[in-house]
Amino acid sequence: MITDEHGLVGEDQTREIIGCAMEVMNVLGHGFLEKVYENALCVEMRLRGISYRQQPHYDVLYKNELVGEYVPDLTVSDSVVVDAKTIDAITDHEIGQVLNYLKIASFRVGLILNFKHAKLQWKRVVL
């Protein structure tokens, strides 16, 4: 488990990711589709030397049998699931979805980034 000096799981990583998202928002603004922001986040993280994987595949198992797969937008530093959104508001639905993603990927921290409005919205989710 990776904690910062305050003992918060993944806080340093989420702070870096939010910084990247703010830069993307400052440069692109709001109003594009989710994929544009996902791709721009990849560019920004690459420029900052942050390790990430775009669209990695994870098996979904039910009682040890494969029943599907999950493909998150991004994983960062093999510890944070990132979900880029362009929605009206981050709700319990998105939070629940990220909690499921964390279980499947065996990560502890997720980050929902919402680029729909003029001001970036985010929600840090810890399993």
Sequence and secondary structure as in RCSB ss.txt:
>XXXX:A:sequence
MITDEHGLVGEDQTREIIGCAMEVMNVLGHGFLEKVYENALCVEMRLRGISYRQQPHYDVLYKNELVGEYVPDLT
VSDSVVVDAKTIDAITDHEIGQVLNYLKIASFRVGLILNFKHAKLQWKRVVL
>XXXX:A:secstr
  B TT  BTHHHHHHHHHHHHHHHHHH S S HHHHHHHHHHHHHHHT  EEES  EEEEETTEEEEEE  SEE
ETTTEEEEEE  S   HHHHHHHHHHHHHHT SEEEEEE SSSS EEEEEE 
